[in-house]
């Protein structure tokens, strides 16, 4: 049976993008907190609104990226299932004997453990 893994490049790009976004969030938050400290109450209210706006836009961006990643993983999963089905249909007896042999080996190994 053939399995398809998610390409490391796809995962690396996604992880790197999320890492960059988190770093941007940290930098923006530090800048925001610094500006709030210098402005007093009116600055605090404006800063609070900026934080809300930033959190909304950041969460929408992350949600979109996670949604895209889930769609890609789902696509890879469907392709893998389809390839597995084709492999089983092409060689049903080979798959059957492979599964039976694996079960037999697992049974022997478990029997020795107990």
C-alpha positions in Angstrom: 0.0 0.0 0.0 1.3 3.4 -0.9 1.2 6.2 1.6 1.7 9.9 0.8 3.2 12.1 3.3 2.8 15.9 3.4 5.8 17.3 1.7 8.3 18.8 4.1 8.5 21.9 2.1 4.8 22.6 2.6 5.0 22.0 6.3 8.1 24.1 6.6 6.5 27.0 4.7 3.5 26.9 6.9 5.5 26.7 10.1 7.8 29.5 9.0 4.8 31.7 8.1 3.2 31.1 11.5 6.5 31.8 13.3 6.9 35.1 11.4 3.3 36.0 12.3 3.9 35.3 15.9 7.0 37.4 15.9 5.1 40.2 14.2 2.4 39.9 16.9 5.0 40.0 19.7 6.7 43.1 18.2 3.4 44.9 17.6 2.2 44.1 21.1 5.4 45.4 22.6 5.2 48.6 20.6 1.5 49.0 21.6 2.2 48.5 25.3 5.0 51.1 25.1 2.8 53.7 23.4 0.0 53.0 25.9 2.3 53.7 28.8 3.2 57.1 27.4 -0.3 58.4 26.6 -2.3 58.0 29.8 -6.0 57.2 29.9 -6.9 58.4 26.4 -3.9 56.5 25.1 -5.1 53.5 27.1 -8.6 53.6 25.5 -7.1 54.1 22.0 -4.6 51.3 22.7 -7.3 49.0 23.9 -9.2 49.5 20.7 -6.0 48.9 18.7 -5.4 45.7 20.6 -9.0 44.5 19.8 -8.6 45.4 16.1 -5.2 43.7 15.9 -6.4 40.6 17.7 -9.4 40.3 15.3 -7.2 40.7 12.2 -4.5 38.4 13.5 -7.1 35.7 14.5 -8.7 35.9 11.0 -5.3 35.5 9.4 -4.4 32.5 11.5 -7.8 31.0 11.0 -7.4 31.4 7.2 -3.9 29.8 7.3 -5.0 26.9 9.4 -8.0 26.4 7.2 -5.7 26.3 4.1 -3.4 23.8 5.9 -6.4 21.6 6.9 -7.6 21.6 3.2 -4.2 20.6 2.0 -3.9 17.8 4.6 -7.4 16.7 3.8 -6.5 16.6 0.1 -3.4 14.5 0.8 -5.5 12.2 3.0 -8.0 11.7 0.2 -5.3 10.9 -2.3 -3.7 8.4 0.1 -7.0 6.7 0.7 -7.7 6.5 -3.1 -4.2 5.1 -3.8 -4.7 2.5 -1.1 -8.0 1.5 -2.5 -6.5 1.1 -6.0 -3.6 -0.9 -4.6 -6.1 -3.2 -2.7 -8.2 -3.6 -5.8 -5.2 -4.4 -8.0 -3.8 -7.0 -5.6 -6.5 -8.2 -3.1 -4.9 -11.5 -2.3 -1.5 -10.0 -1.7 -3.0 -7.5 0.7 -5.0 -10.2 2.4 -1.9 -12.4 2.9 0.1 -9.4 4.1 -2.5 -8.5 6.7 -2.8 -12.1 7.9 1.0 -12.4 8.1 1.3 -9.1 10.1 -1.5 -10.3 12.4 0.3 -13.6 12.9 3.6 -11.9 13.7 1.9 -9.5 16.1 0.1 -12.4 17.8 3.3 -14.4 18.3 5.1 -11.3 19.6 2.3 -10.5 22.1 2.1 -14.1 23.2 5.8 -14.0 24.1 5.4 -10.8 26.1 2.8 -12.2 28.3 
